[in-house]
Structure formats: structure tokens, C-alpha cells
Amino acid sequence: MKLTTYIITMIAAIILIFNITKIDFAEPLSKNSFPAVATSISAGCAILIVSVIRISLKIKDLIKKA
């Protein structure tokens, strides 16, 4: 599970970086930039969710050891 969370984090980070380069910062919510903005936000959310899962697994292991 630990390896899976790191792989998902890396994929989401690559998607996030790629989409940030596609955003037109002059008009970020224009027709061409909106999909990049939406995908960047969702990739950030994926990274956050996987981080929470990783932390909860660490807490679970600490409780098991105690």
C-alpha cells in the first residue's frame, strides 16, 4: 500500500505540473485554460487525499505497536 500511495502521488504531481504549464495566467478561466485549471485542482486534491491515507496508515501502525 505504501508503494501504491507514492506511485499515485508521483502521477498526480506529473499531471499537476503538466497542466500548470497549459494555463493562460492572463485569463485562467477562459475556454482553453479551464480544463487545465480543473485538472490541476483535481490533481492537487488527489495528492492531498493520498497524503491523508499515508498518514492514517502510519497512525494505524503506531497504534498496533503500542
N, C-alpha and C positions, 0 to 999 in steps of 0.2 A: 504494500500500500504506500510505503514511503517513496519508493521509486516512481510510482504512478503519479503521486502528487507533484514531484519535481518535474516529471515529463509534461504534465498538464500546465504547470507554471511556465515552463520554457516555451511551449507552443503559444500560450496566451501572450507572453511577453513579445514573441516574434510578431504575432498578429497586431499587437498594440503598436509596436514600433513601425511596422509597415503602414498601418492606417494613419498614424500621425503624420507621416510624410505625404499622404494624399490629401490632407485637409488644407483648404484655402483659408488662411487665417484672416484674410480681409473680409470674407463672408463665410463663416464656418457653417451656417445653416442653409446655404444655398443648395440648389438642386444637385450639383455634382459632389459637394462635400458632405452632405448629410449622411449618406451611408457610411462614410469613413468615421464620422463623429459617433454615430450609433454603435458601430463595431468597436471603436476604441473604448467607449464606455462599457460595453459588454465584456470586452477582454479584461478591463480593469476589475470589473465585478467578479469575473472568473478567478483572477489572481487572488482577490480578497477572500472568496469562498474557500479556495484550496488552502490558503494560509490558515483560515479558521479550522479547517479539517485537520491540518497538520498539528496545530496547537492542541486541539482536543485529543488527538492520538497521544501526544506527549503527556498530557494530563492523565489520560487513562493508564498509561504505562507507569506513571508516578504513583497513582493510587493502587495499582496492582502490586507494586514493590513494597508499599507501606503496610 
